[in-house]
Amino acid sequence: MIKTKIKKAAAIAAVVALTATTLGGAYAATTIGQGTVTGNAALDQNIVWDDTFPGTATWVVSGIIVTANIAPTLNMSISADAIALGLLTPGVEASGTVNLEVGTNAVSGVQITARSGSGGLTNTTDNSVQLNDLVVDGIAESYKFSSVHNATDDSDVSTYAFEADSNLVALEVNDNTTEHTIYHTNKPENTLGADDVVFTVATTANAQSTAGDYQDEITFTVVGNF
């Protein structure tokens, strides 16, 4: 008889508990669904209800990656295809220039070099005769490269900086292998139409310099440091 009463009491208690939960009482923690991320199962998680009515079920996921790409750009313009020094007068320096403008989004800027094709102004009839400071042909003249940067190029000069020693100052050129740095920046820069650097070639002949036509072919190389 006592056992029967105990069983009835337990049954009544269960009904009361069920009624209480149905009417808004506490529930056990419950997984009610799953959050999934296609392509990355490591981000999948169970979604757990907060155990109350009214209430919420929340899934927080960190790790959805946003990607984009900017294509690299590098542009350079040179103002002319020739530097004409004209008729040389012995002992008088003759010079000519071209202007170079560069634009790039290279993170570490650019470097521009100039290289002589023959190591001097070379006589077009006799290649052993050159205007430079060497005496191989029996006469020492002068053949120089120089460059001057336009410090006001680009709208905001604080966005780029020149290498301290990259202005080329009256450098004697007597070989065809050296890449002479004429311009060097360490940040990206716009192409705004203002010339970045003025490149100058200068030569001085003397009274013993062989008559004739002289020529040198200069190679400019621009390197973007992406």
C-alpha positions in Angstrom: 0.0 0.0 0.0 2.8 2.3 0.9 4.7 1.5 -2.3 1.6 2.3 -4.3 1.3 5.7 -2.7 4.9 6.4 -3.4 4.4 5.5 -7.1 1.4 7.8 -7.3 3.3 10.7 -5.7 6.2 10.3 -8.1 3.8 10.3 -11.1 2.1 13.4 -9.8 5.4 15.2 -9.3 6.4 14.3 -12.9 3.2 15.8 -14.2 3.7 19.0 -12.2 7.3 19.3 -13.5 6.1 18.8 -17.1 3.4 21.4 -16.6 5.9 23.9 -15.1 8.2 23.6 -18.0 5.4 23.9 -20.5 4.3 27.1 -18.8 7.7 28.8 -19.0 9.8 27.0 -16.4 13.5 26.0 -16.8 14.6 23.6 -19.5 17.8 21.7 -19.9 20.4 23.2 -22.3 19.3 22.1 -25.7 21.0 22.1 -29.1 18.2 23.2 -31.5 20.2 23.3 -34.8 23.6 23.7 -36.4 25.4 26.6 -38.1 27.5 25.5 -41.0 30.0 27.3 -43.3 30.4 25.8 -46.8 34.0 25.1 -47.5 35.2 25.4 -43.9 33.8 22.7 -41.6 36.1 24.0 -38.8 33.6 26.9 -38.4 30.6 24.7 -38.0 29.0 24.9 -34.6 25.9 23.7 -32.7 23.2 26.3 -32.1 22.1 26.2 -28.5 18.8 27.7 -27.2 19.1 29.9 -24.1 16.6 27.7 -22.2 13.8 30.2 -21.7 10.6 31.3 -23.2 10.6 34.0 -24.4 14.3 33.7 -25.4 16.8 33.5 -28.1 19.1 31.1 -29.8 22.4 32.5 -31.1 25.3 31.5 -33.3 28.4 33.6 -33.5 30.9 32.7 -36.3 34.2 34.5 -36.8 36.4 33.7 -39.8 34.5 34.6 -42.9 37.3 36.1 -45.1 36.9 39.0 -47.4 39.4 39.1 -50.3 40.2 41.6 -53.0 43.0 42.3 -55.4 44.6 45.4 -57.0 46.6 44.8 -60.2 50.1 46.2 -60.2 50.8 49.2 -62.4 54.0 50.8 -63.7 54.1 53.6 -66.3 56.9 55.7 -67.5 57.1 58.4 -70.2 60.2 60.0 -71.8 59.9 63.4 -73.4 62.0 62.7 -76.6 63.7 59.9 -78.5 67.0 61.8 -79.0 69.3 64.3 -77.3 70.9 66.5 -79.8 74.1 68.2 -78.6 74.8 69.9 -81.9 78.1 71.2 -83.2 80.7 71.0 -80.5 83.1 73.9 -79.8 86.4 72.8 -78.3 86.6 73.5 -74.5 82.9 74.4 -74.3 80.5 72.0 -72.6 77.4 71.1 -74.7 74.4 69.5 -73.0 70.9 68.3 -73.6 68.1 66.8 -71.6 65.1 64.5 -71.6 62.3 64.5 -68.9 61.1 61.3 -67.4 57.7 60.8 -65.6 56.9 57.6 -63.8 53.8 56.4 -62.0 53.3 53.1 -60.1 51.4 51.5 -57.2 54.5 49.5 -56.2 54.7 49.4 -52.4 58.4 50.2 -52.4 58.5 52.6 -55.3 60.7 52.5 -58.3 64.3 52.8 -59.5 65.3 54.2 -62.9 68.8 53.7 -64.3 70.6 54.9 -67.4 73.3 53.0 -69.2 75.6 54.1 -72.0 75.5 51.8 -75.0 79.2 52.5 -76.0 80.8 54.0 -73.0 81.1 57.5 -74.5 80.1 59.4 -77.6 81.5 57.2 -80.3 82.7 58.2 -83.7 80.3 56.6 -86.2 83.1 56.0 -88.7 85.8 54.8 -86.3 84.4 53.1 -83.2 87.8 53.3 -81.5 87.5 57.0 -81.2 85.3 58.2 -78.4 84.5 61.4 -76.4 85.0 60.4 -72.8 87.6 60.8 -70.1 89.6 57.7 -71.1 92.9 58.1 -73.0 92.6 54.8 -75.0 92.2 56.8 -78.2 94.9 59.2 -77.2 92.7 62.0 -76.1 90.8 62.6 -72.9 87.6 64.6 -73.3 84.5 64.5 -71.1 81.1 62.7 -71.3 78.8 63.0 -68.3 75.4 61.9 -67.1 73.4 63.8 -64.5 69.9 63.9 -63.1 67.8 66.3 -61.1 64.6 65.3 -59.3 61.5 67.5 -59.3 60.9 67.7 -55.6 57.3 69.0 -56.1 56.1 66.1 -58.3 53.0 64.5 -57.1 50.3 66.3 -55.2 51.5 65.2 -51.8 55.3 65.0 -51.5 55.0 63.4 -48.1 53.8 60.2 -49.7 57.2 59.4 -51.2 60.9 60.0 -50.6 64.0 60.0 -52.7 67.0 58.0 -52.0 69.5 60.5 -50.5 72.2 59.9 -53.1 70.1 59.2 -56.2 70.6 62.6 -57.8 73.3 62.0 -60.3 75.9 64.8 -60.3 78.1 65.2 -63.4 79.2 61.6 -63.5 81.8 60.7 -66.0 80.7 57.8 -68.2 83.3 55.6 -69.8 81.8 52.1 -69.9 78.7 50.4 -71.3 78.0 48.1 -68.4 77.2 50.3 -65.4 73.6 51.0 -64.6 73.7 54.6 -63.2 70.7 55.3 -60.8 69.1 58.5 -61.8 65.9 58.3 -59.7 64.8 56.2 -56.8 61.6 56.3 -54.7 60.5 54.2 -51.8 56.7 54.5 -52.1 54.0 54.5 -54.8 53.4 57.7 -56.8 50.9 59.1 -59.2 51.5 60.0 -62.8 50.4 63.6 -62.7 52.1 65.1 -65.8 54.8 66.9 -63.8 58.2 65.4 -64.7 59.8 63.3 -62.0 63.4 63.7 -63.1 65.4 65.7 -65.7 68.2 63.6 -67.2 71.1 65.5 -68.7 73.9 64.4 -71.0 76.9 66.7 -71.3 80.1 66.5 -73.3 83.2 68.6 -73.9 85.5 68.1 -76.8 89.0 69.6 -77.3 91.0 71.0 -80.2 92.4 67.5 -80.9 89.1 65.7 -80.9 88.6 63.8 -84.2 86.2 65.4 -86.7 83.1 63.5 -87.5 79.7 62.4 -86.3 79.4 60.9 -82.8 76.6 58.9 -81.2 75.7 57.0 -78.1 72.6 55.0 -77.4 71.3 55.2 -73.9 69.2 52.5 -72.2 66.8 53.5 -69.5 65.5 50.8 -67.2 62.7 51.3 -64.7 62.1 48.7 -62.0 58.9 48.6 -59.8 59.5 47.2 -56.4 56.2 45.5 -55.6 
